[in-house]
């Protein structure tokens, strides 16, 4: 579903003079990271698309800055956490866009992974907005066309949503991706190949849900190119794992999961 992963970058980043500090911006929530293990062909498709959603959300959060005034109220009458609540401490090394160095390339990749795996990817208007923000202009149309073919009414129903992508009444749709770590495998002044190891959540929280929220682990590989003063995605691919041994944690109830999603805001700055 995603373009071929063309590892064109080569060389190093010497000469950029990066700060060496490590931070990552995670916006709200071309393709997202792995989703819950497929139990059917439709679930496999969900896994692939889920990653895209995560990346897009990340970008949306980054572009929003710290403004989250439109967030609805959470449980117990309290307001949902605003962007500042989950923002990283300290001064952001990059106020607009990402630094033109190895750190900047890794930050961009981590944030894009979050955005592509977000729930916003299931909305045509929001999805296109995300792609236009993170995909290199020459590839944007191709990514939009590919995802339009994936996010069909049948696909939406397969993940538990209504055909138009909206969430059924009484349920909470969950689609989030969390970067665990990043590494640059190839890089030069204008190109970088970055791998992002992630965990993801996907499903519908609510009583009698036939698509309960499940977790998965995957690695996203992005080829980035420095375009118009920022890193943009040229190609994107993903693979399963590395996956840790499951713990003995008790699975939360549908109500607990829905409450957690409503009360815990997404990161606006993660690397």
Buried (B, 14 or more C-beta within 10 A) or exposed (E): BBBEBEEEBEEEBEEBEBEEEEBBBBBBBBBBBBBBBBEEEBBEBBBBBBBBBBBBBBBBBBBBBEEBEEBEEBEEEEBBBBBEBBBBEEEBBBEEBBBBBBBBBBBBBBBBBBBBBBBBBBBBEBBBBBBBBBBBEEBBEEBBEBBEEBBEEEBBEBBBBEEEBEBEEEBBBBBBBBBEEBEBEBBBBBBBBBBBBBBBBBBBBBEEBEBBBBBBBBBBBBBBBBBEEBBBBBBBBBEEEEEEEEEEEEEEEBEEBBBBBBBBBBBBBBB
